[in-house]
Amino acid sequence: MPQAVPPQVVADSPLAGEGGWVRPDCETLLTRFERVYAAGDCTASPPPKAGIFAEAEARVAARNFAAEIDGGPGDRFNGTGYCFLEFPGQRASALEGPFFAQPPEVRLAEPDTETFVRKQAFETERLRDWLDVGVS
Ligand SMILES: Cc1cc2nc3c(=O)[nH]c(=O)nc-3n(C[C@H](O)[C@H](O)[C@H](O)COP(=O)(O)OP(=O)(O)OC[C@H]3O[C@@H](n4cnc5c(N)ncnc54)[C@H](O)[C@@H]3O)c2cc1C
């Protein structure tokens, strides 16, 4: 499998830390620069590089940025996430848990119909909220 490397534009920037990755505080997502946050695949945060973490980190970063401007409590990312695996027979399983734990305390549940429904709802929400696409 090819090794993950940071995008050159990130590695060349003042934001880059060791290995060329951005290394924000893993709970607040704040970088060492005032009011500059980093989330997702360009970071060397502990959770794996996955969309579910990029989304959750970005929400925390946005709330903290807004709190800096408008006041408010801000937010902290707790490292919890999941990944669905689909199985034949309209069943799915989720690999989930707290990824900040060392080692990560993730568990893979047995595939079932409830998780398949949860996976479908997850997909429908994102297609609707991000792309304005309805699913019939
Ligand atoms: C084949 C594959 C399957 C995956 N499956 C899953 C999955 O099932 N579940 C899951 O959770 N995650 C999955 N992932 C991981 C997930 O896609 C990433 O973790 C997620 O997209 C990271 O989001 P991001 O916004 O940090 O980065 P990206 O989605 O990579 O977004 C970065 C954006 O920056 C833009 N960009 C790059 N350079 C520049 C530049 N110089 N100037 C301006 N813009 C620039 C890019 O065009 C891109 O739009 C998968 C990834 C791959 C490749």
The ligand as an ORCA input file, in Angstrom:
! r2SCAN-3c Opt
* xyz 0 1
  C     -10.694      5.211     -2.130
  C     -10.984      5.877     -0.806
  C     -12.018      5.381     -0.018
  C     -12.330      5.960      1.205
  N     -13.355      5.454      1.956
  C     -13.689      6.051      3.123
  C     -14.770      5.559      3.900
  O     -15.446      4.584      3.549
  N     -15.073      6.187      5.065
  C     -14.371      7.274      5.479
  O     -14.713      7.830      6.546
  N     -13.322      7.755      4.769
  C     -12.962      7.181      3.599
  N     -11.914      7.655      2.864
  C     -11.121      8.761      3.396
  C     -11.796     10.106      3.145
  O     -12.087     10.248      1.760
  C     -10.847     11.223      3.590
  O     -10.395     10.967      4.894
  C     -11.554     12.569      3.562
  O     -11.987     12.870      2.254
  C     -10.622     13.679      4.064
  O     -11.284     14.892      3.929
  P     -10.439     16.226      3.847
  O     -11.436     17.318      3.672
  O      -9.472     16.300      4.982
  O      -9.524     16.080      2.538
  P      -9.961     15.911      1.029
  O     -11.314     15.285      0.910
  O      -8.801     15.269      0.346
  O     -10.136     17.405      0.531
  C      -9.008     18.227      0.248
  C      -9.436     19.217     -0.822
  O      -8.366     20.153     -1.023
  C      -8.228     20.367     -2.410
  N      -6.853     20.820     -2.671
  C      -5.723     20.079     -2.731
  N      -4.663     20.867     -2.979
  C      -5.146     22.138     -3.076
  C      -4.541     23.404     -3.335
  N      -3.228     23.523     -3.550
  N      -5.332     24.479     -3.368
  C      -6.674     24.375     -3.158
  N      -7.298     23.196     -2.901
  C      -6.540     22.094     -2.863
  C      -8.542     19.025     -3.047
  O      -8.910     19.165     -4.393
  C      -9.702     18.542     -2.176
  O     -10.949     18.993     -2.662
  C     -11.585      7.092      1.635
  C     -10.555      7.600      0.843
  C     -10.251      7.000     -0.369
  C      -9.132      7.580     -1.221
*
